Amino acid sequence: MDRISSPVAPAARAQRPANAAAQRDTSGLAATSRSFAKSPPVDAGRVATLRAQVQQGSYRIDAKAVANRMLAMRKDWTSNDAS
């Protein structure tokens, strides 16, 4: 019995993006990741300001702004679910 062998693509080759646009997206993502890694994940100055406002009792929450942002986020989620 003769076996016919066919070439198999190496794993590294199979994982490459299929087109140039996908490769650009991947490199853009890597650049963004490097950018985030260089900066602290939290704005320490902003945290200190908010902490002081809370401690002094002067921090106010704008309920209408919070509600509007929640509704906008929900709208984005819904539109993304449809596609």
Helices and strands as residue ranges (DSSP letters): H 11-14, H 20-38, H 44-56, H 63-82
